[in-house]
Amino acid sequence: MLTSKRLSVRVLSLALLVTAIGLSGCSTTRFNERETLSRADMQFDSVPLQAELESHIYSSREGSAGAFASGGGGGCGCY
């Protein structure tokens, strides 16, 4: 069995490890890197207009317009 002091050291070590891993994913983008990241081949969607329309249709069908965009309204599609 582990003593309480040894257990607290392990819990603290685990917390520090999780924090270090979590913070390692955070980064800032410099102004000269933004042009590269905004190119069309760096986007998640190959056809942005189609993705926007599908998002609009999905939000209208689900009755949760505004969940993926900042617009309000009901499920009828009117704003």
Phi and psi in degrees as GROMACS dihedral restraints (atoms count N, CA, C in turn):
[ dihedral_restraints ]
;  ai    aj    ak    al  type     phi  dphi    fc
    3     4     5     6     1   -89.3    20    10
    4     5     6     7     1   142.3    20    10
    6     7     8     9     1   -76.2    20    10
    7     8     9    10     1   164.2    20    10
    9    10    11    12     1   -65.8    20    10
   10    11    12    13     1   -34.7    20    10
   12    13    14    15     1   -68.1    20    10
   13    14    15    16     1   -41.3    20    10
   15    16    17    18     1   -67.6    20    10
   16    17    18    19     1   -36.9    20    10
   18    19    20    21     1   -66.1    20    10
   19    20    21    22     1   -41.3    20    10
   21    22    23    24     1   -67.4    20    10
   22    23    24    25     1   -33.5    20    10
   24    25    26    27     1   -65.9    20    10
   25    26    27    28     1   -41.0    20    10
   27    28    29    30     1   -66.6    20    10
   28    29    30    31     1   -41.0    20    10
   30    31    32    33     1   -65.1    20    10
   31    32    33    34     1   -42.1    20    10
   33    34    35    36     1   -64.5    20    10
   34    35    36    37     1   -41.7    20    10
   36    37    38    39     1   -62.9    20    10
   37    38    39    40     1   -41.7    20    10
   39    40    41    42     1   -65.7    20    10
   40    41    42    43     1   -40.6    20    10
   42    43    44    45     1   -63.9    20    10
   43    44    45    46     1   -41.7    20    10
   45    46    47    48     1   -65.6    20    10
   46    47    48    49     1   -39.0    20    10
   48    49    50    51     1   -64.6    20    10
   49    50    51    52     1   -45.2    20    10
   51    52    53    54     1   -64.3    20    10
   52    53    54    55     1   -40.5    20    10
   54    55    56    57     1   -64.5    20    10
   55    56    57    58     1   -42.6    20    10
   57    58    59    60     1   -64.2    20    10
   58    59    60    61     1   -41.0    20    10
   60    61    62    63     1   -67.1    20    10
   61    62    63    64     1   -41.2    20    10
   63    64    65    66     1   -65.1    20    10
   64    65    66    67     1   -40.5    20    10
   66    67    68    69     1   -77.3    20    10
   67    68    69    70     1   -18.6    20    10
   69    70    71    72     1   -70.8    20    10
   70    71    72    73     1   -20.9    20    10
   72    73    74    75     1   -81.8    20    10
   73    74    75    76     1   -13.7    20    10
   75    76    77    78     1   -84.1    20    10
   76    77    78    79     1   128.8    20    10
   78    79    80    81     1  -151.2    20    10
   79    80    81    82     1   159.9    20    10
   81    82    83    84     1  -105.3    20    10
   82    83    84    85     1   156.3    20    10
   84    85    86    87     1  -107.9    20    10
   85    86    87    88     1   124.8    20    10
   87    88    89    90     1   -73.1    20    10
   88    89    90    91     1   157.3    20    10
   90    91    92    93     1   -61.0    20    10
   91    92    93    94     1   -31.7    20    10
   93    94    95    96     1   -82.2    20    10
   94    95    96    97     1    -9.4    20    10
   96    97    98    99     1   -90.3    20    10
   97    98    99   100     1   -17.6    20    10
   99   100   101   102     1   -66.2    20    10
  100   101   102   103     1   -33.7    20    10
  102   103   104   105     1   -63.8    20    10
  103   104   105   106     1   -42.5    20    10
  105   106   107   108     1   -65.3    20    10
  106   107   108   109     1   -41.5    20    10
  108   109   110   111     1   -73.5    20    10
  109   110   111   112     1   -19.1    20    10
  111   112   113   114     1   -93.8    20    10
  112   113   114   115     1     3.6    20    10
  114   115   116   117     1   -63.2    20    10
  115   116   117   118     1   156.5    20    10
  117   118   119   120     1   -63.9    20    10
  118   119   120   121     1   -34.2    20    10
  120   121   122   123     1   -77.9    20    10
  121   122   123   124     1    -6.6    20    10
  123   124   125   126     1   -97.6    20    10
  124   125   126   127     1    -0.6    20    10
  126   127   128   129     1   -82.8    20    10
  127   128   129   130     1   154.3    20    10
  129   130   131   132     1   -70.3    20    10
  130   131   132   133     1   -37.8    20    10
  132   133   134   135     1  -100.7    20    10
  133   134   135   136     1   131.7    20    10
  135   136   137   138     1   -75.0    20    10
  136   137   138   139     1   -28.9    20    10
  138   139   140   141     1  -123.0    20    10
  139   140   141   142     1    96.5    20    10
  141   142   143   144     1   -63.2    20    10
  142   143   144   145     1   -36.7    20    10
  144   145   146   147     1   -65.5    20    10
  145   146   147   148     1   -41.6    20    10
  147   148   149   150     1   -63.9    20    10
  148   149   150   151     1   -40.4    20    10
  150   151   152   153     1   -64.6    20    10
  151   152   153   154     1   -38.9    20    10
  153   154   155   156     1   -65.7    20    10
  154   155   156   157     1   -42.4    20    10
  156   157   158   159     1   -66.4    20    10
  157   158   159   160     1   -42.3    20    10
  159   160   161   162     1   -63.5    20    10
  160   161   162   163     1   -37.1    20    10
  162   163   164   165     1   -64.5    20    10
  163   164   165   166     1   -40.9    20    10
  165   166   167   168     1   -65.4    20    10
  166   167   168   169     1   -44.5    20    10
  168   169   170   171     1   -64.8    20    10
  169   170   171   172     1   -42.6    20    10
  171   172   173   174     1   -62.7    20    10
  172   173   174   175     1   -45.4    20    10
  174   175   176   177     1   -67.7    20    10
  175   176   177   178     1   -33.0    20    10
  177   178   179   180     1   -69.8    20    10
  178   179   180   181     1   -40.5    20    10
  180   181   182   183     1   -67.6    20    10
  181   182   183   184     1   -38.6    20    10
  183   184   185   186     1   -78.4    20    10
  184   185   186   187     1   -10.1    20    10
  186   187   188   189     1    72.6    20    10
  187   188   189   190     1    22.3    20    10
  189   190   191   192     1  -127.2    20    10
  190   191   192   193     1    47.8    20    10
  192   193   194   195     1   -59.7    20    10
  193   194   195   196     1   131.7    20    10
  195   196   197   198     1   105.6    20    10
  196   197   198   199     1    -9.5    20    10
  198   199   200   201     1   -71.3    20    10
  199   200   201   202     1   -36.5    20    10
  201   202   203   204     1  -107.5    20    10
  202   203   204   205     1   -11.9    20    10
  204   205   206   207     1  -130.8    20    10
  205   206   207   208     1   173.2    20    10
  207   208   209   210     1   -87.7    20    10
  208   209   210   211     1    -5.0    20    10
  210   211   212   213     1   -75.2    20    10
  211   212   213   214     1   153.9    20    10
  213   214   215   216     1  -100.8    20    10
  214   215   216   217     1  -164.9    20    10
  216   217   218   219     1   116.6    20    10
  217   218   219   220     1   176.5    20    10
  219   220   221   222     1  -100.0    20    10
  220   221   222   223     1  -165.6    20    10
  222   223   224   225     1   -81.7    20    10
  223   224   225   226     1    -3.5    20    10
  225   226   227   228     1   -79.3    20    10
  226   227   228   229     1   -13.6    20    10
  228   229   230   231     1    96.0    20    10
  229   230   231   232     1    -3.2    20    10
  231   232   233   234     1   -89.9    20    10
  232   233   234   235     1   150.9    20    10
